[in-house]
C-alpha cells in the first residue's frame, strides 16, 4: 500500500470561499491504486508556503506520493511549479509530458499548463492543474505508470533485464 498526500493550492480554497472539488477527484482516482491518503491540506498561492509544505511532507518520510492541484497556469499567483522546483532533487519530465499530451487531445489550452513532476528523497511530487476536469484527465494519463514508479522509489523493483541485441547485428 502506498501513502499519498494531496496539497490543494488555492487562495479562495484556503479562505474557505471555494470547495476543493479537485482534491476530491484526486482522492477518488488514487483509490484505484493500492493507496491511502495520509495527508491533505489547502494552502494559498504562496511559493514559500507551498515549498515548505512539500519539503516537510517529503522529508518526514512515509509518503510515497504528493499530488498538488492548482497554481500551474499563467496567472501571476500561479507559483506551484516554481515551489516544486525549489524542493525536488530530480525531475521526472515524462509524467508532465504525458499529462500535457493527453490534455492536448481535448483542448489547445493544455500547452499553457506548467505542470512539473519530480522526486525528493523517496517521494514523487506531481503537479496537476486546478480544474476538476483537467485533474481527472491528467491523473488518469499517468495512473498506469505510478505503481511501478513508486515501487522503484521504494527500492522494491530489482534490476531491469538487459535489452535484447538488435536482430541481424
C-alpha positions as CSV (number, residue, x, y, z in Angstrom):
1,X,0.0,0.0,0.0
2,X,1.3,3.4,-1.0
3,X,0.9,6.5,1.2
4,X,-0.1,9.7,-0.6
5,X,-0.8,13.3,0.2
6,X,-2.9,15.9,-1.5
7,X,-1.9,19.6,-1.4
8,X,-4.5,21.9,-2.9
9,X,-3.2,25.3,-3.8
10,X,-5.9,27.9,-3.9
11,X,-6.3,31.4,-2.4
12,X,-10.1,31.0,-2.3
13,X,-9.9,27.5,-1.0
14,X,-7.6,28.4,1.8
15,X,-10.0,31.2,2.8
16,X,-12.9,28.8,2.8
17,X,-14.6,30.5,-0.2
18,X,-14.4,27.6,-2.6
19,X,-15.0,23.9,-2.1
20,X,-12.0,21.7,-3.1
21,X,-13.5,19.6,-5.8
22,X,-10.2,18.9,-7.4
23,X,-8.7,17.4,-4.3
24,X,-11.7,15.1,-4.1
25,X,-11.1,14.0,-7.7
26,X,-7.5,13.1,-6.8
27,X,-8.7,11.2,-3.7
28,X,-11.2,9.2,-5.8
29,X,-8.7,8.4,-8.6
30,X,-5.9,7.4,-6.3
31,X,-8.4,5.0,-4.7
32,X,-7.9,2.7,-7.7
33,X,-4.3,2.2,-6.7
34,X,-3.3,0.4,-3.5
35,X,-3.0,3.8,-1.9
36,X,-4.3,5.7,1.1
37,X,-4.4,9.4,1.7
38,X,-2.2,10.1,4.7
39,X,-2.2,14.0,4.5
40,X,-4.4,16.6,3.0
41,X,-4.2,20.4,3.1
42,X,-5.4,23.5,1.3
43,X,-2.9,26.4,1.2
44,X,-2.9,29.8,-0.6
45,X,-0.9,30.5,-3.7
46,X,2.3,31.4,-1.8
47,X,5.5,30.0,-3.1
48,X,7.4,29.8,0.2
49,X,4.4,28.2,1.9
50,X,3.9,25.6,-0.8
51,X,7.7,24.8,-0.8
52,X,7.8,24.4,3.0
53,X,4.8,22.0,3.0
54,X,6.2,19.9,0.2
55,X,9.6,19.8,1.9
56,X,8.1,18.9,5.3
57,X,5.9,16.2,3.9
58,X,8.6,14.6,1.8
59,X,11.3,14.8,4.4
60,X,9.1,13.4,7.2
61,X,9.2,10.1,5.4
62,X,6.3,7.7,5.0
63,X,4.9,9.4,1.9
64,X,5.4,7.8,-1.5
65,X,3.5,10.4,-3.5
66,X,2.4,14.0,-3.1
67,X,-0.1,15.3,-5.6
68,X,-0.7,19.1,-5.9
69,X,-3.6,20.7,-7.6
70,X,-3.8,24.3,-8.7
71,X,-1.3,27.1,-9.4
72,X,0.0,25.7,-12.7
73,X,-1.3,28.3,-15.1
74,X,0.0,31.7,-16.3
75,X,-1.6,33.9,-13.7
76,X,0.8,36.0,-11.6
77,X,-0.1,34.0,-8.5
78,X,0.3,30.6,-10.1
79,X,3.6,29.5,-8.5
80,X,3.2,25.8,-7.7
81,X,5.7,24.7,-10.3
82,X,8.3,27.1,-9.0
83,X,7.7,26.0,-5.4
84,X,8.0,22.4,-6.6
85,X,11.3,23.1,-8.4
86,X,12.6,24.7,-5.2
87,X,12.1,21.3,-3.5
88,X,12.7,18.4,-5.9
89,X,16.1,16.9,-6.4
90,X,15.4,15.2,-9.7
91,X,12.8,15.9,-12.4
92,X,10.5,13.3,-14.0
93,X,9.6,15.1,-17.1
94,X,7.8,12.2,-18.8
95,X,4.9,12.5,-16.3
96,X,4.3,16.1,-17.2
97,X,4.7,15.4,-20.9
98,X,2.2,12.6,-20.8
99,X,-0.3,14.7,-19.0
100,X,0.0,17.6,-21.4
101,X,-0.2,15.2,-24.4
102,X,-3.4,13.7,-23.1
103,X,-4.9,17.1,-22.3
104,X,-3.9,18.4,-25.8
105,X,-6.3,15.9,-27.3
106,X,-9.1,17.8,-25.7
107,X,-8.0,21.5,-25.7
108,X,-5.2,23.5,-27.1
109,X,-5.0,25.4,-23.8
110,X,-3.2,22.4,-22.3
111,X,0.0,23.7,-23.8
112,X,-0.2,26.6,-21.4
113,X,0.0,24.3,-18.3
114,X,3.2,24.4,-16.4
115,X,2.9,21.2,-14.5
116,X,6.1,19.6,-13.3
117,X,6.9,16.3,-11.6
118,X,10.0,15.4,-9.6
119,X,11.5,13.4,-6.8
120,X,12.6,14.5,-3.3
121,X,14.2,11.6,-1.4
122,X,11.9,8.7,-1.9
123,X,8.8,10.8,-2.6
124,X,7.3,11.6,-6.0
125,X,5.8,15.0,-6.3
126,X,3.3,15.6,-9.2
127,X,1.7,19.0,-10.0
128,X,-1.8,18.9,-11.5
129,X,-4.0,21.7,-12.8
130,X,-6.7,23.3,-10.7
131,X,-9.9,22.3,-12.5
132,X,-11.6,19.0,-11.6
133,X,-11.9,18.1,-15.3
134,X,-8.2,18.7,-16.0
135,X,-7.2,16.9,-12.8
136,X,-9.1,13.8,-14.0
137,X,-7.7,13.9,-17.5
138,X,-4.1,14.4,-16.3
139,X,-4.1,11.9,-13.4
140,X,-5.8,9.2,-15.5
141,X,-3.0,9.7,-18.0
142,X,-0.3,8.8,-15.5
143,X,-2.1,6.3,-13.2
144,X,-0.8,3.3,-15.1
145,X,2.8,4.2,-14.5
146,X,2.5,5.3,-10.9
147,X,2.7,1.9,-9.1
148,X,5.9,1.0,-10.9
149,X,7.4,4.4,-10.3
150,X,6.5,4.4,-6.6
151,X,7.7,0.9,-6.1
152,X,11.0,1.8,-7.8
153,X,11.4,4.8,-5.5
154,X,10.9,2.4,-2.5
155,X,13.6,0.1,-3.9
156,X,11.1,-2.7,-4.5
157,X,11.9,-3.1,-8.2
158,X,15.0,-5.0,-9.0
159,X,17.4,-4.6,-11.8
160,X,15.9,-4.4,-15.3
161,X,16.7,-7.2,-17.7
162,X,19.3,-6.3,-20.3
163,X,18.0,-5.2,-23.6
164,X,17.9,-7.7,-26.4
165,X,20.5,-7.1,-29.1
166,X,19.0,-6.0,-32.4
167,X,18.3,-8.8,-34.8
168,X,20.8,-9.1,-37.6
169,X,23.6,-7.4,-35.5
